[in-house]
Amino acid sequence: MGVNFKDLIPKTQVKLEDLAGKTIAIDAYNTIYQFLSIIRQPDGTPLKNSQDQITSHLSGLFYRTINLVELGLKPVFVFDGKSPELKAKEVERRQQVKMQATVQYAKAQASGDTEGMRKYAQIATTMKSYMVPESKKLLDLMGLPWIQAPSEGEAQAAYMNKKGSADYCASQDYDSLMFGAPKLLRNVTISGRRRRGKAFIEVVPEVIELRKALSDCGLTYEQLIDVGILIGTDFNPDGIEGVGPKTALKLIRQHGTLENALPFIKNASFPCEPKLIREEFLHPKVTDDYKLEWREPNEQGIIDFMCTQKEFGEERVKKSLERMTAGSKKQKGKVSLEKWFG
């Protein structure tokens, strides 16, 4: 779900080419779900090979990541570990939504409703057990670093951004700000024209700077977390009934803290003590056990995996690898592959 800061937080549109040389810590699960959701046939069917294995995640991870490298960016993917116990209700809610969408997809299919099939197929998107290992294997072959987070991938990416290992934290969700990411980059892997219903919209990369967001909203970092808790987070997905983003912001501005604001909210309830939810954002489980290294891609390994095993077109894969190699040279104007991969 993610916290709904859409109408509260100021954003600045950016051109990805202007971020050449920057290290981007990407929320891997968030990104792979995006690929699985949008890389589909018109009727909602995901890309598959002849063995009925879904390959949408590999298509997105390979081609769209190469787009980033071609522009000179240095991506590192961060994978989720074990979910916090407080997230159990949100995980259950998501499963119910997907089950309902699966039923609606079958109804749309039976009636020949192609648009409905695509809509419900996207909502019903699930991560198969083989997708994460395959994604990590592909990244290894591409010479791109990935990190296994102990818990929330977003929290780990935000931590890397805070400590300076990454210049930006990339995710579609605003939760990265709740975890303290100084610079959140949205739409980094899905920019361009995207279908929205029967129409197409332009999706543009945008940056949110935590310091500016706090200043514009008149909040401290801890108060921003309290606003998020009132609206609803992955750790308390229901939020407070009747309290939207603007009301939550007003309450925290007036009363300073969540605890001080509660007496002024009717029927306010939480799944646990609010301080426990706050603690998940202030002190999430993260690790320093990682090393960022960018290596030359294993061209033959990629062809064997993507083309021979997964049945991608060899000519397109090879051309994309050429673009990846050329793009790596753009990193801050450096002229040699050795300097970029070092």
C-alpha positions, -999 to +999 in steps of 0.1 A: +000+000+000+025+026+011+016+059+028-004+084+008+018+115+007+009+122-029-009+155-023+013+167+006+048+164-006+065+188-032+081+171-062+106+182-088+107+167-122+141+156-134+158+142-165+175+109-159+204+119-181+211+147-156+218+121-129+247+105-148+273+092-124+249+089-095+244+057-076+207+047-073+196+023-046+165+007-061+137-011-041+139-044-061+106-059-051+087-026-057+103-024-092+098-061-101+061-058-092+059-028-115+074-048-143+051-077-137+021-054-137+028-033-168+048-056-191+018-075-204-002-083-235-033-062-243-055-088-226-034-088-194-014-119-201+022-116-189+052-123-212+059-161-212+082-185-229+072-218-245+075-236-211+048-213-197+073-195-175+066-158-169+094-136-182+080-101-177+102-095-147+134-104-167+123-082-196+119-052-174+150-058-153+172-063-184+160-037-209+149-009-186+180-013-164+201-010-195+183+022-203+196+036-169+231+024-175+231+039-210+223+072-194+253+069-171+234+059-139+248+033-115+219+011-102+221-012-072+190-033-064+179-040-028+158-071-021+134-075+008+141-098+036+117-110+063+087-087+067+082-071+102+054-087+122+035-055+122+031-058+084+012-091+086-022-074+083-012-055+052+002-086+036-031-104+043-050-074+028-030-075-004-036-113-007-073-108-004-073-080-030-054-103-054-078-132-049-108-109-056-090-096-087-084-131-099-122-138-097-130-106-115-104-115-142-122-148-149-155-130-152-140-105-176-124-133-196-157-151-199-174-120-212-146-112-236-139-079-218-102-073-228-099-041-210-113-056-178-089-086-182-059-063-184-071-043-154-077-072-131-046-091-142-025-062-132-042-061-097-038-098-093+000-097-100+019-120-077+056-128-073+064-165-082+091-183-061+115-184-091+114-147-099+137-134-072+165-160-078+162-154-115+164-116-110+195-119-089+211-142-114+205-118-142+219-089-122+250-110-115+254-117-152+249-080-160+277-071-135+253-050-114+253-051-076+224-063-055+219-064-017+198-087+004+182-066+031+175-082+065+140-068+064+123-041+043+142-033+011+130+003+012+144+007+047+178-006+035+178+016+004+169+046+025+198+037+049+222+035+021+211+069+009+215+084+044+250+071+049+261+082+014+265+048-003+238+058-027+229+093-040+192+085-044+167+059-031+144+048-059+109+035-052+073+043-062+062+044-026+066+073-003+076+051+026+112+058+018+107+092+033+093+077+064+125+056+066+145+088+063+157+088+027+172+122+020+164+119-017+136+098-031+136+092-069+102+081-083+093+067-118+130+058-124+123+025-141+089+032-156+092+066-172+077+072-206+042+067-220+020+043-200-015+030-204-040+043-180-074+027-188-080+033-225-057+063-226-019+068-223-002+092-199+034+105-197+052+092-166+081+115-157+109+109-132+107+131-101+128+138-071+115+144-035+140+159-011+132+151+025+146+184+039+126+205+015+095+184+021+098+189+058+103+226+054+074+231+031+051+211+053+064+228+085+072+194+101+101+177+118+111+142+105+094+126+135+063+146+129+062+134+093+062+099+105+033+107+128+014+122+099+020+090+080+007+069+108-025+089+110-031+084+073-021+047+073+011+028+066+020-008+059+022-013+096-013+001+103-030+000+068-064+012+081-051+045+094-077+065+113-112+066+098-120+100+085-085+113+087-070+120+053-036+135+044-046+172+049-064+165+082-035+145+095-010+173+086-032+199+103-035+177+135+002+172+138+010+209+131-015+219+158-007+194+185+029+185+178+028+148+183+005+118+175-001+112+212-011+149+217-035+148+187-053+116+197-077+132+222-090+154+194-098+124+171-130+104+174-127+066+176-090+066+170-075+031+173-043+013+163-033-023+160-007-017+187+009+012+205+017+040+180+052+042+194+058+007+181+048+017+146+070+048+148+099+026+159+096+006+127+105+037+107+130+053+131+150+021+137+143-005+110+165-036+106+193-027+081+228-040+074+262-026+066+273-060+053+275-051+016+300-040-010+291-021-042+309-032-073+300-027-109+316-053-133+317-059-170+287-079-181+290-116-189+278-114-225+278-151-232+262-159-198+234-134-205+228-149-240+227-184-226+203-174-198+181-149-216+181-164-251+187-201-248+169-207-215+142-179-215+138-176-252+144-138-256+155-127-291+193-129-294+197-099-318+178-075-295+197-088-264+231-083-281+222-048-292+211-039-257+244-052-243+262-029-267+242+001-254+250-009-219+287-009-226+285+024-243+264+039-216+288+030-189+314+054-204+291+083-197+296+080-159+308+115-150+326+119-183+350+091-176+364+076-208+373+040-198+352+010-188+378+002-161+372+035-143+334+030-144+335-006-133+360+001-105 
